[in-house]
Amino acid sequence: MTKKAPVDQANSAPPEKVRFRRFLGYFLSLGAFGFGGPIATVGYMQRDLVERRRWLDREDFLNGVALGQTMPGPLAAQVAMWVGFLQRGALGALAVAAAFVLPSFLIVVGLGFVYVRYQGLPWVQAVFYGIAPAIMAIIAIAAVKLARLTNKSDLRLWAISAIILVITAATGAEIALLFIAAGLLMVVWDAPPPFLRRPKLASFSLPLLAPGLAAGAASPNTLRDLFLFFLKAGAFIFGSGLAIVPFLREGVVNQHHWLSPSQFLDAVAVGLITPGPVVITAAFIGYLVAGLLGAVIASVGIFTPIYAGVVIPGRWFIRHRRNAQIQAFVKGATAAAAGAIGGATIVLTQQAVRDAATAAIAVVSLGLLLRFKVKEPLLVLLAASAGFAIHH
């Protein structure tokens, strides 16, 4: 689940001239069958578009991977948008994003319809009884992998992860401000701008800790609330799509009370079952809150900042991606994301692991992931089968 560029040998042949509709067809297919997580999906793109079909220059493709590693958002969706941006600018990025996300969106809406209609049936409850503890294993491993990738041997980053983990586990508080604070702390520490090299740090840092970015009270307009909440959520997905889980839990369960804790776990499970980015969970939540229109609005909200993060700074970023301040901010924000995922895992596990059977499913799921490298969608299906078997 962590963001890491695929490493392959460069192909020296120049890219072919390809009609844009062929790119759209490719990403529609990838969105429907691209299981395996963001690293696997980006690997498919490099294999298919750079090496086999030679539709893209390798350097152009890797520039998109570098952009995705730095800007908030799910890596696979960002790279897909980058490919569209290279071909047809901002409209091309939008068209490719729509093609890539559409299959997962349709699957999630279909599952949402079934979930809403049959949630009271015993077999549906049994299925999600088994899925919930397996999801905890997936999220826990994602947190560890992200921390190892980002923090390496830097004790400062490990300290940030540990502090954010404890805060998230103890309070369940919204973490957006903590992400920003961690990123800015590393900027001040590793690459302070010139005006911060004078003794004015205290007066600078206090306004940044003001609660201006905290979510507001629930609005009577539910659709507007959905859009604004997921718009903000999309701007704080650092390091992994699963980094959004603690943020969503705080807003969806605790602030707006749109879903119960168990329904939220089910929503995360649906996002992991489907191909495409796990943030498609937003569509499922939107559907449960406000039907099909809610699913559309939540999806548009969460992907808008991700899209903007590719289109607006794209060319500028490629020229400045080695800037020390950018790299320092990303390190701090990603370390915070790893800690937040770990803290959310502790909170959610208290709800998902309810008895000996769910504890056994969680432990077995960890073993399957660590020892046999079972893919997440398959693990979720196995856990669903276990839950059904236990109750029937």
Buried (B, 14 or more C-beta within 10 A) or exposed (E): BBBEBBEEEEBEEEBEEBEBEEBBEBBBBBBBEBBBBBBEBBBBBBEBBBBEBBBBBBEBBBBBBBBBBBBBBBBBBBBBBBBBBBBBEBEBBBBBBBBBBBBBBBBBBEBBEEBEEEEEEEEBBBBBBBBBBBBBBBBBBBBBBBBEBBBEEBEBBBEBBBBBBBBBBEEBBBBBBBBBBBBBBBBBEBBBEEEBEEEEEEEBBEEEEEEEBEBEEBEEEBBEBBBBBBBBBBBBBBBBBBBBBBBBBBBBBBBBEBBEBBBBBBBBBBBBBBBBBBBBBBBBBBBBBBBEEBBBBBBBBBBBBBBBBBBEBBEEBBEEBEEEBBBBBBBBBBBBBBBBBBBBBBBBBEBBBEEEBBBBBBEBBBEBBEEEEBBBBEBBBBBBBBBBEBBE
